[in-house]
Amino acid sequence: MSGELEAKNHADAVLNAYKLTYLPLNKKGLTIDGIGLMLPDPGMPLGVILKKDSSFIVLLGEQHSTETLSPLLPGDQTLMIAGAKAVVAAIGKLGSKHTTIAAVELPIKNGSIVGSGAGLTKMEKLTIADPADKNLGSINHSLFYYKATLLKDVLFAEGENTVEVVDQGLAAKSDERNPGIAAHLINAAASVKGPSVTVLPVGLSHLGGNSIQTQLTMKGWSITTKIV
């Protein structure tokens, strides 16, 4: 199997794991009485694979936790957390002929995950105390949790400084951040030689408006697969 085909299969497996396990509960948590909240613009995918040369970028829409917008039932929370674990496990299934990169927006400080969260106006620590922690419902947080285990061979690309984003008042202006996030993904993919798969779990608000995938297509990346 060529390196490019191996990378393509890996990207497909990550998106498929997301579609089958995490996405259904993600969607359910974004609705109240059947009315959708903060969903991307019409026509914008919830998950997408883009390709340029022999490199692939996978974008996965997510909540920041299992209770970001509307509370999920306990059973749903359990399923969403299991879905996040399944996605992380798919990311961690490496091949020998391509490089896997987990690109993340949130920096790690003092051993804890630090993030702006959804709608917060100041920084708050989001810690994962044990495998039952609700923050494992976020794929981004799960990536950090499994970094030393399932993802020990995955490269991590440091993303934007979330503290600066909040200080500048951009936390609620996702469109303004999308060019920078797209540049981060491109830089991560360009940092390795040969075929690669770069995965970014990103808040759903970044997949609407002047979206990240739009920014990437402007830079020569083509969408090969998308799910809604």
Disulfide bonds with the S-S distance in Angstrom:
none
